Amino acid sequence: MKLTRKLVLAKAKASDLDSVKKLNCCVNSISSLSPLSGCVCLSELYLRRNLVPSLSELSHLRPLTRLRVLWLAENPCCGTDPSQYRLNVLRCLPRLHKLDNQVVTEEELAFALNEGEEITTPPAAAQKQFSTSGQPENVSSTNGQTEAESENDPLNYSMEETNKIREQLGMKPIPRDKFSSPSPRPAARKSHTLEAVLMLLKDLEEEELRIVHAATQNRQLRIHTHLNTHTLQGETTIDTHTLTHTHSNTHTHTLQH
C-alpha cells in the first residue's frame, strides 16, 4: 500500500497534516515514508510490520522535531542486528524517547551518536523532492549550487559541518550567504568545526542540550580510554627496551670476566 496524504489524514482522522499528532499505520505494506515529512506536529508514529526497505526512509522523519515515539520493528529495514539497528535509528532521530516500545536511555543515545551509522536520504527521493520555492531540495536557493558541487567547495566546509549537525537535531539548515569566512586550510578544519558547534549551542533548547551533553561525555570517555591505552603501550615498549639493554650489558660484562 502506498502511503499518501489522503491515507494519512484518514487514519489520523485529521483535516490537515499539521494537526496530525499520532499515527498508527501498522500492518499496511507501506514502503515509503516521504508523505510523513509534512506532519510537523507528529509525536507518535507506529509502523510495525510494514515493508520499509531501508533506514534511509527515516530521513523523511528528521524534520519532525516533536516525534518522541517510533515503532518500526518487523520491517525489512531493521536487518539482522537489533543492536546496530537501534544505534542507527537513534543517531538519525536523537529526539526519540521510545523506540519499538523500549525506552531510550541517555547512555544509549550518547553511544548511538558516536557509534551509529549515518543515514542518508534515498537517491530517488533526493531527485524527486522539491522545496516550496519550486527548486530541487539538493540545490542551494541562494546561488543554484548543487550539494555535489558544494562538497568540493572549500568555502562550504564550516557550513556543511554546521548544517549536518543541525539536520541530525531536526533543525533548519543555515543559508550559504550567512557564511562569509574565507576558504579554510586543512589545518583549520577543527577550528571551523568548533565554531559550528558553538554557533549551534545558541539555538538549542534544553532537550537538545541534554543530547549534546550526553554525546560530549561519551566522547570524552573514549578519548580518555584511548590516551590511557596509548600510554600503557608506550610504557610497555620502554620497559621491554630497558630489559633488553640491561640483559645485553650484563652478558657482555660476564664475558669480559
Disulfide bonds with the S-S distance in Angstrom:
none
